[in-house]
Amino acid sequence: MRTLILAATLAFAAPAFAQTAAPTAPRPGAPVTGGQNNTGADTNATIPRGSTGADTVQTDSAAGGNANQPSRAVPQGSGGGGSGSSGGN
């Protein structure tokens, strides 16, 4: 019986021992994501203007590949993305 109580106590206490330090507050400003170097020698950075990432700034114009998918937070890579069936934006 004593072993059962000890095992149950350890089983319920194990998640508390697994906790790490308290999370820190998020840093102010928008996150900047580094892009893949697949469009030339320059590195690309994706800088979101809002919290969703739908409105982003690309430091390399050839890498802005989410023109048809504004809900994606980070572009997939090199440019394009247009289907050609819709009118210009």
HELIX and SHEET records of a PDB file:
HELIX    1   1 ARG A    2  PHE A   17  1                                  16    
HELIX    2   2 SER A   61  ALA A   63  5                                   3    
SHEET    1   A 3 THR A  33  GLY A  34  0                                        
SHEET    2   A 3 ALA A  45  PRO A  48 -1                                        
SHEET    3   A 3 THR A  56  GLN A  58 -1                                        
END                                                                             
